[in-house]
Every structure is written in structure tokens, then in C-alpha cells.
Amino acid sequence: MTFSVTRLTALAGTALVLVGVSAPAFAEPVTLTMETWRSEDAKAWNEVIIPAFEKTHPNIHIEYTPTEPTQYDATLLVKFQGGTAGDIIGCRAFDNPLNLYNQGYLGSVKDLGAVANFPAAKLVAWQTDDGSDTFCLPMVGTMHGFIYNKDAFTELGLSEPKTWEEFHTVLDKIKTDGRYTALALGTKDTWAGGTMGYLNIGPQFWHGEEGRLGIINGTAKFTDPQFVAPFAELARWGQYMAPGFEAQGYSDSQQLFTLGRAAIYPSGSWEIPGFRADGDFEMGAFKVPVEKDGDKCYVTDHTDLGIGMNAATKHPAEVKEFLEWTGGDEFAQLLADALPGLFPLSNSKPTFSDALATTFISWRSECEGTIRLPYQILGRGQPNLDAEISQDVANIIGGTQTPEDAAAQIQKDLDSWYKPAAK
């Protein structure tokens, strides 16, 4: 297999200009449903973002209809197949929405004026391989790292670790003290270990895009040291996790941290809105450690969420009007204010007032960014690379699989269906 890499305006005749395009007037009220997996963002969308849109588009009403994240992809496909999918579609990045587009479920948005307000590098996640069509607009980016309990760190006399040696020293001190669980992570929901473990720390070992593109091009393999090393690091984490972590799900880990019982949460910026609502202690964030102080740093800065149009929607003009609005400055600032840590992907330059969000976003000027390894091209076959990495991480942390065996099996399974163009 080879890949080439609405509501009429209050006064008739009033025109709204969004990203350089005049908004059309819609005579009849329309309700559009929006499919998404981000249930935790419902309050911000329903109380802040959607009302702001409807204020200037009084004949278009948006219903935010989230699905459980782990069920979203399968549920959305069933809805498309049954003709019941919403009008507006929340799009994951790269291969999953591309598959939906190829099946005719997502409509083209390449002619929207808003496309011009996104960097080419951000559009790639929602374009065909040859770049000839765009099927979702970029909307949200998220960054990986470690969120920590500042109060706990102060209590224990700890500082943010910069190197892996310092990181392990911090973990040992937390464990020895015994008042806090060092790492709020469990393996019941295997995707959590894969996403917040391997895909979080991995780029520091395989040097971000260099390693990711190496796997795609066939010049690197998962059996190479730089891909085995993050598995080996994760093999050390089990001793710092809560007893019974094998039965600890994603929401359990969130609760463990927000209740102040864990000192460090390996995760990313997308957690900030929920943590701000649920946690009553001061939080900080630190980057993935480096081998030695001063080494170049790499950070997973993922093109996480796009927004598209159901090709079968009965209201394409209204959907496009909403999509145009999400590509503009007003939306970008609303997003930055209401959902800190979910960073707008447009060329707009919103201000960030949340201290944690500001910390994460500062890493863009300090480190080289990359996207999650299994998301582009490498997620198109079976066994699914993302799912396999996640399961192997759970096994490794649980001590039932070695890093070397996991890497060898992943490469073998990838070789069974993927033939790099470089070969």
C-alpha cells in the first residue's frame, strides 16, 4: 500500500462579514445539530459560544449533542449509515475523517472563505492526501505535558523536573512520603496510557517529526532504540501509580487528581477547563523531561479537533455560515476564554488569561512541535496502530509485556499491511 503524503438578521439587508465573506440572510428558523465527543465542553458551548453565534444569526439555532469519546467514532458511523447524523460534524484528525469523506459522508468545505484564515500546516489534518480537497475546518489544537498539584509540590519541597533523572527523583520522593499518589494514571481505559503516556513522552525520544516521518517513510522502525525507550520509561511508572491502577479508568484518574490525592497528572492542555471547575488547589504544568538540561525539547502539539459538514444535511447554507464563523476572530477569543487549553488553530491571535493555558502555549516558542504518531496514514489499517500501542502500554505498565516484545509485535503488525512509499 503506497500513500502520497442563519435566522434572518434583525434588520433586513444587514450584512455580517465573516472572514471576508458577507453572511446570507435566512428567512426561516433552522435548528442544526452538532456531533462531537467533547461532552465536558457542553457548558461552554451552550452558555457562551452558541449564544454568541445566535445573537448575530438569530434564525440559526445550534444544538450541541456530544457522544461518549470512546463510542464517538463507531456511533457517528452508524448514524451516517442510517441517515441520522447531525448537520455539523466534530472531526478528529487525519485518517478517521478522511475515511468518512471517502465514503461520501463529509461534504467539501474547501471553497469557504474561512479556509484562508488557517495555516497550511493545520489544514493538512483535514485534507485529502494530495491536498485537492478540504473536508473539515481546523478548530482546536491541544498540547501534551504534565499537570501537577503546586500545593503538594510546595508541601514536599519539590521543583518542576527538567530532566528524566530529576523526574524520577521527584516520583521517588512523592512515593516515599506517602501522602500523595505520584502519578494519576490507570490502565483500565487503555487509550489513556497510550495517549497520555507513549504519545506524550515519545516525541522527546524520537525527536518529534523526524521520528514520526521516519516510520511513515520506512527509514525508522518501532524496534529502533528511540521508539523502544519510551516504552522502557513507561515500564517504570506502575510503581508510582495508585494500588489497583489496572481497574482505574480515565475519569477515576481525573478525580484522583482534582480531589488533591495525586501530585502529577500525565495528560495535556485539554484537561484545563474541567480541572479549573473541579480542583480547588493551585496547579502548574511542566514539559516532558529531557535527557540532560539544555537538550532540545519536543512537544506533542496536536491538531485535535476540526469541524465539518454532513454531506447529506438539508441546510448546507446555514451549516457553512456557522463554519465560516468558527474560522473568525470572535470565535477564537470565545474559545480561548471559555475553554482554556483548547487552542484555536486559525491565524487569529486571541489573548489567554488562564495561567495553565499560558504555560502550555509558551512551549510552542521553546520546543519543536509534532502531532500524535499514529494519526496520519499509519491509522488506516488493521491491526490499528493507535489501539495496539495503547494496549501494549497497559501491558508494559502492568508488567506482562516487555518494551522490546511490544515494539517487535507493533512493527510486525504494521508491516503486515503498510508498505512505505520510500521502499
C-alpha positions in Angstrom: 0.0 0.0 0.0 1.5 3.3 -1.1 0.5 6.7 0.0 1.5 10.1 -1.4 1.9 12.1 1.5 -28.9 31.7 10.0 -32.4 33.3 11.5 -32.9 36.3 9.4 -30.9 39.3 10.7 -32.8 41.7 13.0 -32.9 44.3 10.2 -33.5 43.1 6.6 -30.5 43.8 4.5 -28.0 43.8 7.3 -24.8 42.0 6.2 -22.4 40.3 8.5 -18.9 39.9 7.3 -17.1 36.7 8.5 -13.6 36.0 7.4 -14.1 38.3 4.4 -17.5 36.7 3.3 -20.8 38.5 3.6 -23.4 36.5 5.6 -26.5 35.5 3.7 -29.9 36.2 5.2 -32.0 33.1 6.1 -35.8 33.6 6.1 -36.9 30.5 8.1 -35.6 29.4 11.5 -33.4 26.4 11.3 -32.0 24.1 14.0 -28.7 22.4 13.3 -27.3 19.6 15.4 -23.6 19.4 16.2 -22.0 16.0 16.6 -19.0 15.9 19.0 -17.2 13.7 21.5 -16.4 16.7 23.8 -19.2 16.3 26.4 -17.1 18.1 29.0 -17.3 21.2 26.9 -21.1 21.3 26.7 -21.5 24.1 29.3 -19.1 26.4 27.5 -20.8 25.8 24.1 -24.3 26.0 25.4 -23.8 29.0 27.7 -21.1 31.0 25.9 -20.2 30.1 22.4 -23.5 29.1 20.8 -25.4 32.1 22.3 -22.7 34.4 20.9 -23.3 33.0 17.4 -27.1 33.0 17.7 -27.0 36.7 18.8 -25.8 37.7 15.3 -27.5 34.8 13.5 -31.0 34.7 15.1 -32.5 32.3 12.6 -29.9 29.6 13.2 -30.1 27.5 16.4 -27.3 25.1 17.3 -27.9 22.0 19.4 -24.7 20.6 20.9 -25.1 16.8 21.0 -22.0 15.1 22.5 -21.3 11.3 22.5 -19.0 9.4 24.9 -15.5 9.8 23.5 -14.7 6.1 23.3 -18.0 5.5 21.4 -18.0 8.5 19.1 -16.4 7.1 16.0 -18.5 4.0 15.9 -21.7 5.8 16.8 -21.1 8.5 14.2 -20.6 5.9 11.5 -23.8 4.1 12.4 -25.6 7.5 12.3 -24.2 8.3 8.9 -25.2 4.8 7.6 -28.7 5.2 9.0 -29.1 8.8 7.7 -29.4 10.3 11.2 -26.1 12.0 11.7 -26.1 15.7 12.7 -25.7 18.6 10.4 -22.4 19.8 11.9 -19.7 17.2 12.5 -16.9 17.3 15.0 -13.9 15.8 13.2 -11.0 14.0 14.7 -7.7 14.5 12.8 -6.4 12.7 9.7 -7.4 9.2 8.9 -10.8 8.8 10.6 -12.5 11.8 9.0 -10.7 11.1 5.7 -12.4 7.7 5.7 -15.8 9.4 6.3 -15.1 11.8 3.4 -14.1 9.0 1.1 -17.4 7.2 1.9 -19.3 10.4 0.9 -20.4 11.3 4.5 -18.5 14.6 4.9 -19.0 17.5 2.4 -16.3 19.6 0.9 -15.5 22.9 2.7 -12.6 23.9 0.5 -14.5 26.9 -1.0 -15.3 28.5 2.3 -13.7 31.9 2.9 -12.6 30.8 6.3 -10.1 28.4 4.8 -7.8 31.3 4.1 -7.6 32.0 7.9 -5.7 28.8 8.7 -2.1 27.9 8.2 -1.5 25.3 5.6 0.2 23.0 8.2 -3.1 23.0 10.2 -5.3 22.3 7.2 -3.4 19.1 6.3 -5.1 17.2 9.1 -8.4 17.6 7.3 -7.4 17.3 3.6 -7.0 14.6 1.1 -3.5 13.2 0.7 -3.0 15.2 -2.5 -4.4 18.4 -0.9 -7.1 18.7 -3.6 -10.0 18.9 -1.1 -10.7 20.0 2.4 -13.4 18.2 4.3 -13.3 19.8 7.8 -12.1 23.2 9.0 -9.4 23.2 11.7 -10.7 24.3 15.1 -8.8 23.2 18.2 -5.3 22.1 19.0 -4.1 20.6 22.2 -0.7 20.1 23.8 0.7 17.3 25.9 2.7 17.5 29.1 2.3 17.0 32.9 -0.1 18.9 35.1 0.8 19.0 38.8 -0.5 20.0 42.2 1.5 23.0 43.2 0.3 22.8 46.8 1.6 19.3 47.0 5.0 20.2 45.4 5.4 23.1 47.9 4.4 20.8 50.8 7.0 18.3 49.8 9.7 20.8 48.8 9.7 19.7 45.1 10.5 21.7 42.0 9.4 21.1 38.4 11.7 18.4 37.0 13.6 19.3 33.8 15.5 16.0 33.2 14.5 12.4 33.4 16.8 12.0 36.4 15.0 14.8 38.2 11.6 13.4 37.2 12.4 10.0 38.8 13.8 11.7 41.9 10.5 13.7 42.3 8.5 10.5 41.8 10.6 8.7 44.4 10.2 11.5 47.0 6.4 11.6 46.5 6.2 7.8 46.8 8.4 7.7 49.9 6.4 10.5 51.6 3.2 8.6 51.0 0.7 11.4 51.3 0.0 11.6 47.6 -0.1 9.1 44.7 2.7 10.2 42.5 1.1 9.6 39.1 -2.7 9.9 38.4 -2.9 7.3 35.6 -4.7 4.0 35.2 -4.8 1.3 32.6 -8.4 0.2 32.6 -9.1 2.6 29.7 -6.1 1.6 27.6 -6.3 4.6 25.3 -5.3 6.8 28.3 -1.9 5.1 28.7 -1.3 5.3 25.0 -2.3 8.9 24.6 -1.0 10.3 27.9 1.9 8.0 28.2 3.6 6.9 24.9 2.3 9.7 22.7 3.1 12.3 25.4 6.7 11.4 26.2 7.6 9.6 23.0 8.5 12.6 20.8 11.3 13.6 23.2 12.9 10.2 22.4 12.3 10.0 18.7 12.8 13.7 18.0 9.3 14.7 17.0 8.6 14.9 13.3 11.9 13.3 12.5 10.8 10.0 14.1 7.2 10.2 13.0 8.1 10.8 9.4 10.7 8.1 9.7 8.1 5.5 10.5 5.9 6.7 7.6 8.7 6.7 5.1 10.2 3.4 6.3 13.5 4.8 7.3 12.8 4.0 11.0 11.1 1.1 12.8 9.4 0.7 16.2 12.2 -1.7 17.1 14.8 1.2 16.9 16.1 2.4 20.3 14.3 5.8 20.1 10.9 4.0 19.9 11.6 1.3 22.5 13.0 3.9 25.0 9.6 5.5 25.8 8.1 2.0 26.4 11.0 1.4 28.8 10.3 4.6 30.6 6.6 3.7 31.0 7.6 0.3 32.4 8.8 2.3 35.5 5.5 4.1 36.1 3.5 1.3 37.6 5.3 1.6 41.0 4.2 5.3 41.2 0.5 4.8 40.4 -2.3 4.1 42.8 -2.8 0.5 44.0 -5.2 -1.3 41.7 -4.4 1.0 38.8 -5.4 -1.8 36.4 -9.0 -1.1 37.3 -8.6 2.7 37.3 -10.4 4.4 34.4 -9.8 7.8 32.8 -12.4 9.5 34.9 -11.0 7.9 38.0 -7.6 9.4 37.3 -9.2 12.8 36.7 -11.0 12.5 40.1 -7.9 11.3 41.9 -6.1 14.4 40.8 -8.8 17.0 41.2 -9.6 15.7 44.7 -6.0 16.5 45.6 -4.9 13.0 46.2 -2.3 12.8 43.4 0.6 15.0 42.7 1.2 14.6 39.0 -1.2 14.0 36.1 0.3 13.0 32.8 -2.0 14.4 30.2 -2.4 17.7 28.3 -4.0 21.1 28.0 -7.4 19.7 27.1 -7.9 18.9 30.8 -7.7 22.6 32.0 -11.4 23.6 31.7 -12.5 20.6 33.7 -9.7 20.8 36.3 -10.5 24.5 36.8 -14.1 23.6 37.6 -13.3 20.6 39.8 -10.0 21.3 41.5 -9.6 23.7 44.4 -5.8 23.9 44.6 -3.2 25.7 42.6 -1.9 23.8 39.5 1.2 24.0 37.4 2.5 22.3 34.3 5.8 21.1 33.1 7.1 19.8 29.8 8.2 16.3 29.1 11.7 15.9 30.6 14.9 15.8 28.5 18.0 13.6 29.0 20.2 16.5 30.2 19.4 20.1 31.0 19.7 22.2 27.8 18.8 19.5 25.4 16.3 20.4 22.6 12.7 19.7 23.6 9.9 18.3 21.6 6.2 18.6 22.4 3.1 16.9 21.1 1.1 19.9 19.7 -1.7 18.0 18.1 -4.3 19.2 15.6 -7.0 17.7 17.7 -10.5 18.9 16.6 -11.9 20.1 13.3 -15.5 20.9 12.3 -17.2 19.7 9.1 -20.5 19.4 7.3 -22.7 16.3 6.8 -22.8 15.9 3.1 -26.5 15.0 3.4 -27.5 18.0 5.5 -30.8 19.7 4.4 -29.3 23.0 5.5 -25.9 23.3 3.8 -26.0 27.2 3.6 -26.7 27.5 7.3 -24.0 25.0 8.2 -21.5 26.8 6.1 -22.4 30.1 7.8 -21.6 28.5 11.1 -18.4 27.0 9.9 -17.3 30.4 8.5 -18.0 32.0 11.9 -15.8 29.4 13.6 -12.9 30.5 11.5 -13.0 34.1 12.7 -11.6 36.2 15.5 -14.7 36.3 17.6 -14.8 32.5 17.9 -11.1 32.3 18.6 -11.4 34.6 21.6 -14.5 33.0 22.9 -12.7 29.6 22.7 -9.7 31.0 24.5 -11.8 32.4 27.3 -14.4 29.7 27.7 -12.2 26.6 27.1 -8.6 27.4 28.1 -6.2 24.7 26.9 -8.2 24.1 23.7 -6.2 26.4 21.5 -7.7 27.9 18.3 -5.9 26.8 15.1 -6.7 29.8 13.0 -4.4 32.8 12.3 -6.4 34.8 14.8 -4.4 35.9 17.8 -6.6 35.6 20.9 -5.3 36.5 24.4 -5.0 33.8 27.0 -5.8 34.7 30.6 -5.5 31.3 32.2 -2.1 30.7 33.7 -2.0 27.0 32.9 -3.0 27.6 29.3 -0.4 30.3 29.0 2.2 27.9 30.3 1.3 25.2 27.7 1.2 27.7 24.8 4.6 29.1 25.8 6.2 25.8 24.9 5.5 26.5 21.2 8.3 29.0 21.3 10.6 26.8 23.3 10.2 23.4 21.7 9.7 21.7 18.3 6.1 20.5 17.9 4.8 17.3 16.4 1.5 15.5 16.1 0.4 12.2 17.6 2.4 9.5 15.8 -0.4 7.0 14.8 -2.8 9.6 13.4 -1.6 10.3 9.8 -1.5 7.4 7.3 -0.5 4.9 10.0 -4.0 4.6 11.3 -5.6 3.2 8.1 -5.0 -0.5 8.5 -5.5 -3.4 10.9 -4.3 -4.1 13.5 -5.0 -0.4 14.4 -1.7 1.1 15.4 -3.1 3.5 18.0 -5.2 0.8 19.7 -2.2 -1.6 19.7 0.2 0.9 21.2 -2.4 1.7 23.9 -2.9 -2.0 24.8 0.8 -2.6 24.9 1.4 0.4 27.2 -1.2 -1.1 29.6 0.7 -4.5 29.4 4.1 -2.9 29.9 3.0 -0.8 32.9 1.3 -3.9 34.3 4.5 -6.0 33.9 3.1 -8.6 31.5 5.0 -7.5 28.4 8.5 -6.2 27.8 9.2 -3.0 25.9 11.2 -4.9 23.3 8.5 -7.5 22.7 5.9 -4.8 22.4 7.9 -2.9 19.8 8.7 -6.0 17.8 5.0 -7.0 17.7 3.9 -3.5 16.7 6.4 -3.4 13.8 5.4 -6.9 12.7 1.7 -5.9 12.6 2.4 -2.6 10.9 4.5 -4.5 8.2 1.5 -6.8 7.6 -0.5 -4.0 5.9 1.7 -0.9 5.5 4.3 -0.6 2.8 6.1 2.8 3.0 6.4 4.7 -0.2 10.1 5.1 0.4 10.7 1.4 0.0 
